[in-house]
Amino acid sequence: MRLASLYRYPVKGLSPEPLDAAELQADGYFPGDRLFALENGPSGFDPAAPEHQPKIKFLMLMRNGALAGLATRYDEATGVLTIARGGREVARGDLRSAEGRGAIEAFLTGFLGPEIRGRVRLLTAPDGFRFTDSKSGFVSLVNLASVAAIAQAQGAALDPLRFRANLYVEDTSPWAEAALPGRTLSVGGVRLEVLKMTDRCAATGIEPGTGRRDMDLVQTLRRNFGHIDCGVYARVIDGGRIKAGDAISVID
């Protein structure tokens, strides 16, 4: 196996950002990933005592597919999030300031219109917490051969970014990841404990870049493969630097 590509998703539900490499820390989350979430009405999230919340409490692709039609970028150095639509910048805000967060919140409230249930509020993850879909979502991996098998069953090309993984893996067989939970992977000098398969939702039916809901991959998975899984979640046992092209091996 080989690490084909790496991605982070700074704001839950918004654009993926490609990385050449990443520095992982033991028992930590993927760097720069799910640092922020957009509350869609009161979620009950308490930053002083953070607990995992169901994704339906936030703006997310499963219900707010139009988000995939926006191109967003987050600059860690300045704290600025920019939002573009159709190649034109439509919003910008420094997420470290109330004014900057307000600019992003106001734009998304207007953009999504009737899909908004209450006040949109941009939340920042406190140290040691992230807005992941699963409590096991420290690092997510997707096998590109499995994506190709789903595409064949669907009868259409699939952008792997529909599955919003951190690490995309190649040079292995379709569904090889099904044998990985409970085992340990070596990626460069990093060790990952694979925790569980990743079950999929209707968000995979949203076309990246356009926001069109153009297929039902959950039903394609169920009908053709007898499950709704694609990819795995893993925990970082030993940290270090990983990069595209690194060999991946199962070490137990």
C-alpha positions as a Markdown table, in Angstrom:
| # | Residue | x | y | z |
|---|---|---|---|---|
| 1 | Met | 0.0 | 0.0 | 0.0 |
| 2 | Arg | 1.0 | 3.6 | -0.6 |
| 3 | Leu | -0.2 | 6.9 | 0.7 |
| 4 | Ala | -1.5 | 8.7 | -2.4 |
| 5 | Ser | -2.7 | 12.0 | -0.9 |
| 6 | Leu | -3.5 | 13.9 | 2.3 |
| 7 | Tyr | -6.4 | 16.3 | 3.1 |
| 8 | Arg | -7.6 | 18.4 | 6.0 |
| 9 | Tyr | -11.0 | 19.9 | 6.5 |
| 10 | Pro | -10.6 | 23.0 | 8.7 |
| 11 | Val | -14.3 | 23.8 | 8.9 |
| 12 | Lys | -16.8 | 20.9 | 9.2 |
| 13 | Gly | -18.8 | 20.6 | 6.0 |
| 14 | Leu | -16.7 | 23.0 | 4.0 |
| 15 | Ser | -13.8 | 22.5 | 1.5 |
| 16 | Pro | -11.1 | 19.9 | 1.6 |
| 17 | Glu | -7.5 | 21.3 | 1.6 |
| 18 | Pro | -4.7 | 19.2 | 0.1 |
| 19 | Leu | -1.5 | 18.7 | 2.0 |
| 20 | Asp | 2.0 | 17.5 | 0.8 |
| 21 | Ala | 2.8 | 16.2 | 4.3 |
| 22 | Ala | 1.5 | 16.3 | 7.9 |
| 23 | Glu | 3.0 | 16.0 | 11.3 |
| 24 | Leu | 0.9 | 13.6 | 13.4 |
| 25 | Gln | 1.1 | 13.4 | 17.2 |
| 26 | Ala | 0.4 | 10.4 | 19.4 |
| 27 | Asp | -3.2 | 10.3 | 20.6 |
| 28 | Gly | -3.9 | 13.5 | 18.6 |
| 29 | Tyr | -6.2 | 14.4 | 15.8 |
| 30 | Phe | -5.2 | 15.0 | 12.2 |
| 31 | Pro | -3.5 | 18.4 | 12.1 |
| 32 | Gly | -5.7 | 21.3 | 11.1 |
| 33 | Asp | -8.8 | 19.1 | 10.7 |
| 34 | Arg | -12.3 | 19.9 | 11.9 |
| 35 | Leu | -11.1 | 22.9 | 13.9 |
| 36 | Phe | -14.4 | 24.7 | 13.4 |
| 37 | Ala | -18.1 | 23.9 | 13.0 |
| 38 | Leu | -21.1 | 25.9 | 12.1 |
| 39 | Glu | -23.9 | 25.5 | 14.6 |
| 40 | Asn | -27.3 | 25.5 | 12.9 |
| 41 | Gly | -29.4 | 26.7 | 15.8 |
| 42 | Pro | -28.5 | 25.8 | 19.5 |
| 43 | Ser | -26.5 | 22.6 | 19.6 |
| 44 | Gly | -25.8 | 22.4 | 23.4 |
| 45 | Phe | -22.1 | 22.4 | 22.7 |
| 46 | Asp | -20.1 | 23.7 | 25.7 |
| 47 | Pro | -16.5 | 24.6 | 25.0 |
| 48 | Ala | -15.7 | 24.4 | 28.7 |
| 49 | Ala | -16.8 | 20.7 | 28.8 |
| 50 | Pro | -16.7 | 19.6 | 25.1 |
| 51 | Glu | -18.6 | 16.5 | 24.2 |
| 52 | His | -19.1 | 14.8 | 20.8 |
| 53 | Gln | -22.3 | 16.1 | 19.1 |
| 54 | Pro | -24.3 | 14.5 | 16.3 |
| 55 | Lys | -23.4 | 16.1 | 13.0 |
| 56 | Ile | -27.1 | 17.0 | 12.4 |
| 57 | Lys | -26.6 | 19.9 | 14.9 |
| 58 | Phe | -24.3 | 21.6 | 12.5 |
| 59 | Leu | -24.3 | 22.7 | 8.9 |
| 60 | Met | -23.1 | 19.7 | 6.9 |
| 61 | Leu | -23.3 | 18.2 | 3.5 |
| 62 | Met | -25.9 | 15.5 | 4.2 |
| 63 | Arg | -28.5 | 18.2 | 4.7 |
| 64 | Asn | -26.9 | 21.3 | 3.2 |
| 65 | Gly | -25.5 | 20.0 | 0.0 |
| 66 | Ala | -25.1 | 23.5 | -1.5 |
| 67 | Leu | -22.1 | 24.0 | 0.7 |
| 68 | Ala | -20.1 | 21.8 | -1.7 |
| 69 | Gly | -20.6 | 24.5 | -4.3 |
| 70 | Leu | -18.5 | 26.9 | -2.3 |
| 71 | Ala | -14.7 | 27.0 | -2.3 |
| 72 | Thr | -13.3 | 27.8 | 1.1 |
| 73 | Arg | -9.7 | 28.2 | 2.3 |
| 74 | Tyr | -8.4 | 28.7 | 5.9 |
| 75 | Asp | -5.1 | 30.5 | 6.6 |
| 76 | Glu | -3.8 | 29.3 | 9.9 |
| 77 | Ala | -1.2 | 32.0 | 10.1 |
| 78 | Thr | -3.8 | 34.8 | 9.9 |
| 79 | Gly | -6.9 | 33.0 | 11.1 |
| 80 | Val | -8.7 | 34.2 | 7.9 |
| 81 | Leu | -11.4 | 32.0 | 6.2 |
| 82 | Thr | -12.3 | 33.0 | 2.6 |
| 83 | Ile | -15.3 | 31.8 | 0.7 |
| 84 | Ala | -15.6 | 31.9 | -3.1 |
| 85 | Arg | -18.5 | 31.0 | -5.4 |
| 86 | Gly | -18.1 | 30.6 | -9.1 |
| 87 | Gly | -14.5 | 31.8 | -8.9 |
| 88 | Arg | -15.4 | 35.0 | -7.1 |
| 89 | Glu | -14.8 | 35.8 | -3.4 |
| 90 | Val | -18.1 | 36.3 | -1.6 |
| 91 | Ala | -17.0 | 36.4 | 2.1 |
| 92 | Arg | -14.0 | 36.7 | 4.2 |
| 93 | Gly | -13.5 | 36.8 | 8.0 |
| 94 | Asp | -10.8 | 36.4 | 10.7 |
| 95 | Leu | -12.2 | 33.6 | 12.7 |
| 96 | Arg | -10.3 | 34.9 | 15.8 |
| 97 | Ser | -12.5 | 37.9 | 16.0 |
| 98 | Ala | -16.2 | 38.3 | 16.6 |
| 99 | Glu | -16.5 | 40.6 | 13.5 |
| 100 | Gly | -14.8 | 38.1 | 11.3 |
| 101 | Arg | -16.9 | 35.2 | 12.5 |
| 102 | Gly | -20.0 | 37.3 | 12.1 |
| 103 | Ala | -19.2 | 38.0 | 8.4 |
| 104 | Ile | -19.0 | 34.2 | 7.7 |
| 105 | Glu | -22.1 | 33.5 | 9.7 |
| 106 | Ala | -24.1 | 36.2 | 7.9 |
| 107 | Phe | -23.0 | 35.0 | 4.5 |
| 108 | Leu | -24.0 | 31.4 | 5.1 |
| 109 | Thr | -27.3 | 32.4 | 6.7 |
| 110 | Gly | -28.2 | 34.2 | 3.5 |
| 111 | Phe | -26.7 | 31.5 | 1.2 |
| 112 | Leu | -28.6 | 28.6 | 2.7 |
| 113 | Gly | -31.9 | 30.5 | 3.4 |
| 114 | Pro | -34.7 | 28.2 | 4.4 |
| 115 | Glu | -32.2 | 25.4 | 5.4 |
| 116 | Ile | -31.2 | 27.5 | 8.4 |
| 117 | Arg | -33.0 | 26.4 | 11.6 |
| 118 | Gly | -31.7 | 29.1 | 13.9 |
| 119 | Arg | -28.8 | 31.4 | 14.4 |
| 120 | Val | -25.7 | 30.2 | 12.6 |
| 121 | Arg | -22.7 | 30.4 | 15.0 |
| 122 | Leu | -19.1 | 29.5 | 14.2 |
| 123 | Leu | -17.7 | 27.3 | 17.0 |
| 124 | Thr | -14.0 | 26.8 | 17.7 |
| 125 | Ala | -12.8 | 23.4 | 19.0 |
| 126 | Pro | -11.0 | 23.8 | 22.3 |
| 127 | Asp | -7.6 | 22.1 | 22.8 |
| 128 | Gly | -7.9 | 18.3 | 22.6 |
| 129 | Phe | -11.2 | 18.3 | 20.8 |
| 130 | Arg | -12.4 | 18.3 | 17.2 |
| 131 | Phe | -15.8 | 18.4 | 15.4 |
| 132 | Thr | -15.5 | 14.9 | 13.9 |
| 133 | Asp | -18.5 | 12.8 | 12.7 |
| 134 | Ser | -17.4 | 9.9 | 14.9 |
| 135 | Lys | -15.9 | 9.7 | 18.3 |
| 136 | Ser | -13.3 | 7.5 | 16.6 |
| 137 | Gly | -12.5 | 10.1 | 14.0 |
| 138 | Phe | -8.9 | 10.9 | 14.9 |
| 139 | Val | -7.6 | 10.1 | 11.4 |
| 140 | Ser | -9.7 | 8.7 | 8.5 |
| 141 | Leu | -8.4 | 6.6 | 5.6 |
| 142 | Val | -10.0 | 5.6 | 2.3 |
| 143 | Asn | -8.9 | 2.9 | -0.1 |
| 144 | Leu | -9.0 | 4.3 | -3.7 |
| 145 | Ala | -9.5 | 0.8 | -5.0 |
| 146 | Ser | -12.7 | 0.6 | -3.0 |
| 147 | Val | -13.8 | 3.9 | -4.5 |
| 148 | Ala | -13.1 | 2.5 | -8.0 |
| 149 | Ala | -15.3 | -0.6 | -7.2 |
| 150 | Ile | -18.1 | 1.7 | -6.0 |
| 151 | Ala | -17.8 | 3.8 | -9.2 |
| 152 | Gln | -18.0 | 0.6 | -11.3 |
| 153 | Ala | -21.1 | -0.5 | -9.5 |
| 154 | Gln | -22.6 | 3.0 | -9.8 |
| 155 | Gly | -21.7 | 3.2 | -13.5 |
| 156 | Ala | -20.2 | 6.7 | -13.1 |
| 157 | Ala | -16.9 | 8.3 | -12.3 |
| 158 | Leu | -16.5 | 9.2 | -8.6 |
| 159 | Asp | -14.4 | 11.9 | -7.1 |
| 160 | Pro | -12.8 | 10.3 | -4.0 |
| 161 | Leu | -13.3 | 13.6 | -2.2 |
| 162 | Arg | -17.0 | 12.6 | -1.8 |
| 163 | Phe | -15.7 | 10.5 | 1.1 |
| 164 | Arg | -13.8 | 13.4 | 2.8 |
| 165 | Ala | -10.9 | 11.3 | 4.2 |
| 166 | Asn | -7.7 | 12.6 | 5.6 |
| 167 | Leu | -5.5 | 9.9 | 3.9 |
| 168 | Tyr | -6.2 | 8.2 | 0.6 |
| 169 | Val | -4.5 | 4.9 | 0.0 |
| 170 | Glu | -3.6 | 3.2 | -3.2 |
| 171 | Asp | -1.8 | 0.0 | -4.5 |
| 172 | Thr | -4.1 | -2.4 | -2.7 |
| 173 | Ser | -7.2 | -4.5 | -3.5 |
| 174 | Pro | -10.8 | -3.3 | -3.2 |
| 175 | Trp | -12.1 | -3.6 | 0.4 |
| 176 | Ala | -8.7 | -4.7 | 1.8 |
| 177 | Glu | -9.5 | -2.2 | 4.6 |
| 178 | Ala | -12.3 | -4.5 | 5.9 |
| 179 | Ala | -9.5 | -6.7 | 7.4 |
| 180 | Leu | -7.8 | -3.8 | 9.2 |
| 181 | Pro | -9.8 | -3.0 | 12.3 |
| 182 | Gly | -7.8 | -4.1 | 15.3 |
| 183 | Arg | -4.6 | -4.1 | 13.4 |
| 184 | Thr | -1.7 | -1.6 | 13.2 |
| 185 | Leu | -0.4 | 0.3 | 10.2 |
| 186 | Ser | 3.0 | 1.8 | 9.6 |
| 187 | Val | 3.1 | 4.9 | 7.5 |
| 188 | Gly | 6.6 | 6.2 | 7.2 |
| 189 | Gly | 7.6 | 6.3 | 10.9 |
| 190 | Val | 4.1 | 6.7 | 12.1 |
| 191 | Arg | 2.0 | 3.9 | 13.6 |
| 192 | Leu | -1.8 | 3.9 | 13.4 |
| 193 | Glu | -4.2 | 1.6 | 15.2 |
| 194 | Val | -7.2 | 1.0 | 13.0 |
| 195 | Leu | -10.3 | 1.3 | 15.1 |
| 196 | Lys | -13.4 | 0.7 | 12.9 |
| 197 | Met | -14.9 | 0.9 | 9.4 |
| 198 | Thr | -16.5 | 4.1 | 8.4 |
| 199 | Asp | -20.2 | 3.9 | 7.7 |
| 200 | Arg | -21.5 | 6.3 | 5.0 |
| 201 | Cys | -24.4 | 8.7 | 4.8 |
| 202 | Ala | -26.2 | 10.7 | 2.1 |
| 203 | Ala | -23.4 | 13.3 | 2.0 |
| 204 | Thr | -21.5 | 11.0 | -0.4 |
| 205 | Gly | -24.3 | 11.7 | -2.9 |
| 206 | Ile | -23.2 | 15.4 | -3.2 |
| 207 | Glu | -21.0 | 16.2 | -6.1 |
| 208 | Pro | -17.8 | 18.1 | -4.9 |
| 209 | Gly | -17.5 | 21.5 | -6.5 |
| 210 | Thr | -21.1 | 21.9 | -7.6 |
| 211 | Gly | -23.2 | 20.9 | -4.6 |
| 212 | Arg | -25.6 | 18.8 | -6.8 |
| 213 | Arg | -27.1 | 15.8 | -5.3 |
| 214 | Asp | -26.6 | 13.5 | -8.2 |
| 215 | Met | -26.5 | 9.9 | -6.9 |
| 216 | Asp | -27.3 | 7.7 | -3.9 |
| 217 | Leu | -24.1 | 5.9 | -3.0 |
| 218 | Val | -25.5 | 4.6 | 0.3 |
| 219 | Gln | -27.9 | 2.5 | -1.7 |
| 220 | Thr | -25.2 | 1.5 | -4.2 |
| 221 | Leu | -23.1 | 0.2 | -1.4 |
| 222 | Arg | -25.9 | -1.7 | 0.2 |
| 223 | Arg | -27.2 | -3.1 | -3.0 |
| 224 | Asn | -23.9 | -4.2 | -4.5 |
| 225 | Phe | -21.7 | -4.9 | -1.4 |
| 226 | Gly | -24.1 | -5.7 | 1.4 |
| 227 | His | -22.9 | -2.8 | 3.7 |
| 228 | Ile | -22.6 | 0.9 | 3.7 |
| 229 | Asp | -18.9 | 1.2 | 4.7 |
| 230 | Cys | -16.0 | 2.9 | 2.9 |
| 231 | Gly | -12.8 | 3.6 | 4.7 |
| 232 | Val | -11.6 | 3.3 | 8.3 |
| 233 | Tyr | -10.9 | 5.4 | 11.3 |
| 234 | Ala | -7.5 | 5.1 | 13.1 |
| 235 | Arg | -5.8 | 6.4 | 16.2 |
| 236 | Val | -2.2 | 7.6 | 16.2 |
| 237 | Ile | 0.0 | 5.4 | 18.4 |
| 238 | Asp | 3.4 | 6.8 | 17.4 |
| 239 | Gly | 3.6 | 10.2 | 15.9 |
| 240 | Gly | 5.8 | 11.6 | 13.2 |
| 241 | Arg | 5.8 | 13.1 | 9.7 |
| 242 | Ile | 3.9 | 11.5 | 6.8 |
| 243 | Lys | 3.9 | 12.5 | 3.2 |
| 244 | Ala | 2.4 | 11.5 | -0.1 |
| 245 | Gly | 4.2 | 8.5 | -1.5 |
| 246 | Asp | 5.0 | 6.9 | 1.8 |
| 247 | Ala | 4.7 | 3.1 | 1.9 |
| 248 | Ile | 2.0 | 1.7 | 4.2 |
| 249 | Ser | 2.4 | -1.7 | 5.7 |
| 250 | Val | 0.4 | -3.8 | 8.2 |
| 251 | Ile | 2.8 | -4.6 | 11.1 |
| 252 | Asp | 0.7 | -7.0 | 13.2 |
